[in-house]
Amino acid sequence: MFRSIAEINAANLRKNTYPGRGIVLGATQDGTKLAQIYWIMGRSQNSRNRVFQEESGFVRTRAFDESKLTDPSLIIYYPVKHHRDIHVVSNGDQTDTVIEFLKAGNTWNEALMTREFEPDAPNFTPRITGIMDLKASWAYALSILKSQDGNDQHCLRHFYYFEKPIHGYGHCIHTYQGDGNPLPSFSGEPYIMPIPEDAKKACQYYWSLLDEENRISLLAKYIDRGSGEFEISMINRHGA
């Protein structure tokens, strides 16, 4: 059942020329590892001028060519961080907001209640966030903060909790439904996608699904559910 659904969803993602930034959370087939997959795409020169770089277990975006960087406000951030047993992935600087709240003893939900969609009219790009807490009773959770039908005065905040992982599969959410002007925000619920057996294969698989013209960087972080140890694999369009 899940296999056929995931295959259809993967085929649809392959046809989508511009899903924007995306997150997939799930578990490996043997159930021993949780997976976080995150990618970025870009249409403008500023957005395409980026690479992922690992820093002591975290991942940040940086300009590939500093001389061409024009506006870092929405493109330079840490998509991946962790605090103790809680692993965070997001498409913006809300990663830092969540980590700050967690360190203060608060929840990730409370953190995201202080944020909203990006101020990039007319798109009002949604903020998407994924959480894995190895000590929680649930497997993982996803969130999207988006405008109400493009109205910048109304923010919709959706939180999705997945109690049990589906071994070999995960759930995907991304910023846009597809290309357009303005870009249409993601709609509906996170959908099922395959989870390859290791981080390197996950990078290769999802990289192959993304539009060749617009894909920029992709990472996969695989976390051992027992020990908490993790590995990160990355692919950068610019090869850095």
N, C-alpha and C positions, 0 to 999 in steps of 0.2 A: 504493500500500500504506500508506504512512505517513499519507497524507491521511485515509483512512477511519478508521484507528485514532485519529488525533488528534481527528477530529470526534466519534467515540463518547465519547472521554475528556472532551472539552469539554462534551458534553451531560450526562454523568454529574456533572461538577463543578457545572454549573448546577443540577442537581437536589439537590445536597448542601447542606443548610441550614447546616451548620456544619463545614467542613473545618478551621477554626481559622486559624493563620498558615501561609502557603505561600510556597514558592520555586519559580521556574521558571528554568532556565538553558538557553541555546540559542544559535543563530546565525540571522542573517537569510538570506533566500532567495538574495541575491547573495554571501553568504559573507564580506562585508567587515566585519561587526560581530558582536560577541558581546553577548548580552542577559542581564541579570539582572532578574527581576521578583519583587517581594516584596509581600505584602499582610498586613494584620492584621485580625482580626475580634474581636468582643466581645459578651458577654451581660450582664455586670454594668455598673453605672454607672461604676465605676473604669476598666474596660477600654475602655469606649466614649468616655471623656473624653480622647481622644488625637488628635494630628495628627502628620504627618511634617514635618520642617523641615530644609532643606539648610543645611549649615555648611561652607563652603570645600571643597566636593567630597565631604564626608561627609554622611550623613543621620542624624538623631536623632529619637526620639519625644519629645514633650513634652505636658504636660497642656494641653488646650484651655482649661479653666477651673481655674486653680490652687486656687481655694477648694474645689473638689470632689475634689481628689486625696487619697486616703486611704492608699494603700500603693504607693510608687513602685518597690519592689524588683524586680518582674518585668515591669513595663510601660514603664519609662523606660530607654532604652538606645540604642546606635548600631547599627542594622541593617546599615548600609552604610559600609565604610571601605576604603581601599586602602593598600598599602605598595609603592612602586616599581611593578613590573609585575603585582603580585598583588592581585586585587580580591576582597573578602570580603563576603558577605551572610549574615546569620543572624537568628534570631528571639529573640536575647537578648544578654546581656553577654559571651557567648563570642566575639563579634566582637572585643572588646578583648583577650581571652586569645590569640586567634589572631594578632592584630597584634603583641602583645608578644613572642610566640615567634618570629615571623618576623623582627622587628628584632634579636633575639638570635642569629639564624642557625639557628634550629631550624625544624621543619616544622609545618604545620597539623595533621597527624595527631597529633604529639606534644602539641600544645596541647589538642586535644580529648580525649586520653587522661586529662587532668587534670580533666575536667568530666563531668557526668552530667545526667540529666533534671532538670527543675525540681522544687523541693521543695513542690509544691502538692497535697498529698494531698487527695482520693483519685485525682486525675487523673494526677499525675506526668507533666506535659506534656513530650513529647519536645523536645529541642534539635535543630533542623535548621540546617545550615550549607552554604553553597555557595562554591566556590572557582574562580576563573579566574586562571591564571598564564600571561601572554602569552609567557613564555619556556619553558614546559613542552612536553613531547612529546605531552601529552594536551590535549584541548580544555577540559574542565571536570570538576569533581567535586562530589558531594553527600554529605552525611553525616547520619545520624540517630542520636541517643543516646536510648534509651527503656528503660523498665522491662520486665522479663520478666513479662508477663501481670499487670501491676499490682503486682508485688512490689517494694517499695522497696529490697530488699537485693541486687537483681541488675540490673545495667545492661547492655543490649545495645548494641554499638557497630558500626554498619554504615557502610562507606565505599564509594561507587560512583564509579568513574572511567570517563569517556567519552572514548575515544581520538580519535574524529573527530566533528565536529559534523554533524548532519543538516540541511542548509541549509533554512531555513524552519520548523524545528521545534526543540523543546527537551524537557527532562525536568522533571517536576513532582514535588514532594514536599510534604506538609503535615503538620501536627501530629496531626490527628484523622481517623479514618475517617468520622466524621459526628457528629451530635448524640447526647447520651446523658448518663447520670448513674450512674457517672462517665463522663467522655468517653473513648471508645475510641481508643487510639493508632493512628496510621497503620500499616498492614501491607502487606507486599509490596514490590515494587521501584518506584523512580520511574517515572512513566509519561509517554508522549509527548504533547506539547501543541503547538499552533501558536505560531510566533513572528512577529508582525506586522513590517512593514518599518521602523518607527521607534518611538521611545520613547512619543510621544504616542498613537499608534494602539494600542500595546500596553496602555497604561493604560486607554484607552476600552474595548478588547476584554475585558480581564480584569475590569474593574470591572463590566461587563455580565453576566459569568458568576456573580459572587458574590451571595449572598443579600442582598437589599436591606435587610432588617431588621438583619442582623448585620455587614455590611461597615463598616469604619471608615476605613482608609487604604490606599493602594496606590501603589507607585512602580515605575518602569522605568528602568534604567540601561543605556545602549547604549555599548559600547566599541569603538572603531575598532581592528581587529586589526593594522593597519600602524603607525599613529602613536601608539596608546595613549590618544588623546584620547577623552573621553566626554561624554555628555549625560544629564541626569536629568530625568525628568518625573514629576509626582506628582498624585494626586487625594486630597483629604481630605473626609470626610463633613461636617465642620464648616466647610469652605470656607476654612480658614486657609492 
